[in-house]
Amino acid sequence: MINYDLWIKEIMGKIMNCFGSRVHFVGIQGSYRRGEATEQSDIDLVFILDSLGMEDLAEYRAIVQSMPHAEKACGFVSGRAELLAWPKLDLFQFYHDTQPLYGSLDELLPFITRRDIRQSVSVQAANLYHAACHSYLFEDALQNLKGLYKPAFFLLQAKVFLKTGQYFDKKDALSTHLTGIDAQILEKNRCNCFSPSSLEADYRLLIEWASSLIAEEK
């Protein structure tokens, strides 16, 4: 496992040394933020500058490539103005799944409404429905299952938030608010155990669940 604390300390030092007061925000997303990282996990950094140009991207790329385990680094990069003008249906998940390391994202909160969250669920469910059908028909159906079930976790977070007003960032906490097909979807997401013998059932579960979310929004 990567020594995450040392890695973050090193890259934050390089970022601040390079960009200084131009840094608007740095944060971490994904499994490292949730404390669920494994040896296969990427390090998902969010990096927001006052403004972003190609020269900035080149400098940031050089910083990332200078880091140990550089191949693990990924994430979101933007200028502040672009983030503030970002499609609102994406901001709910972005805000709640980002742990600040420097700065704050609270200025996004006025842009996040229940209507936007519902629209986000509808769009993500439609995309998931299409992706699952396409994968089953035309791609490596078994290989793709893990990637298809991954975004289901974020959909469940938004769905529970709309019902309870609470955002549960860990799967154990989220599971206590799920029943029926929602609980089955989360369990598949957690175990990541897919086999040829359950291929049909796993696709049926995912496609029928996505279909139900689309119908609910209608």
Salt bridges, closest charged atoms under 4 A:
GLU10 OE2 - LYS14 NZ 3.24
GLU36 OE1 - ARG34 NE 2.95
ASP50 OD1 - ARG22 NE 2.99
ASP56 OD1 - ARG22 NH1 2.83
ASP97 OD1 - ARG33 NH2 3.15
GLU107 OE2 - HIS24 NE2 2.76
GLU107 OE1 - ARG80 NH2 2.68
ASP116 OD2 - LYS88 NZ 3.98
GLU139 OE2 - HIS134 ND1 2.79
ASP169 OD2 - ARG33 NH1 3.25
ASP172 OD1 - ARG190 NH2 2.23
ASP182 OD2 - LYS159 NZ 2.92
ASP202 OD1 - LYS188 NZ 2.88
GLU208 OE2 - ARG204 NH1 3.80
GLU216 OE2 - LYS159 NZ 3.74
GLU217 OE1 - ARG118 NH2 3.33
